């Protein structure tokens, strides 16, 4: 068995796909924008001195926590938006 060093986008792709699959398996109803936002906004910022740019490195644990916290958040809008209501909540 031999080992070799690989890098670049072809090596990043399986890691991103795996992180995405993990988030979707934990939160199957999460939208594409929710998962993408969680991966991008919770990553560790890494500075690339070759081009003076900073990019997030995926932090799956932070992304999971981010979506979990979002799932606990309720957004209420005043007004009627549909045919009927299936759930009523009382706010006191």
N, C-alpha and C positions, 0 to 999 in steps of 0.2 A: 504494500500500500504506500502510495506517495501523496504528499501534500503540496499544494501550491498556493501562492498568494493571489487573491483576486480582489478587485475593487471596482468602483464605478456604479452607474445606475443599474446595470444588470445584476449586481450583487445586492443593491438596496431594495430592488423590487420584491424579492421574496419576503424580506423583513416587513415591508409596508403592507404587503398582502396578508401576512400572518397577523399583524397588529389589527388590521381592518377586520379580519375574520374573527379574532378574539372579541373585539368590541361588538360586532354584530351578533355573535353567539350569546353574549351576555345581555345585550339590548336589541333584540330582533326588530323592534318597531322603530328604532332610531333612524332618522332620515339620513340621506347621504350628506347633507350639509351639517348635520349634528355630529356625525362621525368625523368628517373632515375637519370641522372646527375644533373638535376635541383633540385630534392628533396634532394639528398645527399650533393651537394656542397653549397647549400644556407641555410642549416639548422643551428640552434644555437648549438654550441658545448657544450655538457654536459659531465662532468667528473663523472665517476662511481668509487667511492673510494673502492668499494668491490673488484674490479679486476684491478684497476689502468688503465682503458681504457677510451677513450673519443669517444663519438658517437654523430652524429648530430640529433637534435630534429627537425622535419619537421617545416618549416616556409613557409606556402603556399603562402603568399603574396610575399616573396622574390623569391620563385620558379616561380610564375607567371611573375614577373618582369624580371627574368633571361631569360625565354623563349621568352618573348616579345622583349627583347633587342636582343636576338639571331636572331629573325625573321627579324629584321631590318638590319642585317649584311649580306653583299654580299661577297661571295668568288668567285674570278675570277681565272680561270686557263688559261694559255696560251696554245694554241693548239686546235686541232679539236678532238672531242670525240664522235661524233655520225653521224647518217645518214644525218641529216639536222638540221637547227636551226629554232625554232619556234619564238624566240624573239631575236632581235638584240639590243644591247646597244652601244651607242657611248661614249667613254671615252676621254675626252679632257684634 
